[in-house]
Amino acid sequence: MLILVWFVVCIIFAFVQFIAGDTGHALEVFALISAIALFFLSRIKDKIK
C-alpha cells in the first residue's frame, strides 16, 4: 500500500509541476490534491477489507 501511495504522490507532483510551473500556488495545489487522493485511497482500502 505504501508503494501505491508513493506512486500516486509522485504522479500528482509531476502533474502539478507541469501545470502550475513556478507560480506561488503550486505547493498549495499539490497539498490539496494529495490530501484528496490519500483520502480516496484510504476509503478504497477500507472497502477492500
Rosetta blueprint (number, residue, H / E / L):
1 M L
2 L H
3 I H
4 L H
5 V H
6 W H
7 F H
8 V H
9 V H
10 C H
11 I H
12 I H
13 F H
14 A H
15 F H
16 V H
17 Q H
18 F H
19 I H
20 A H
21 G L
22 D L
23 T L
24 G L
25 H L
26 A H
27 L H
28 E H
29 V H
30 F H
31 A H
32 L H
33 I H
34 S H
35 A H
36 I H
37 A H
38 L H
39 F H
40 F H
41 L H
42 S H
43 R H
44 I H
45 K H
46 D H
47 K H
48 I H
49 K L
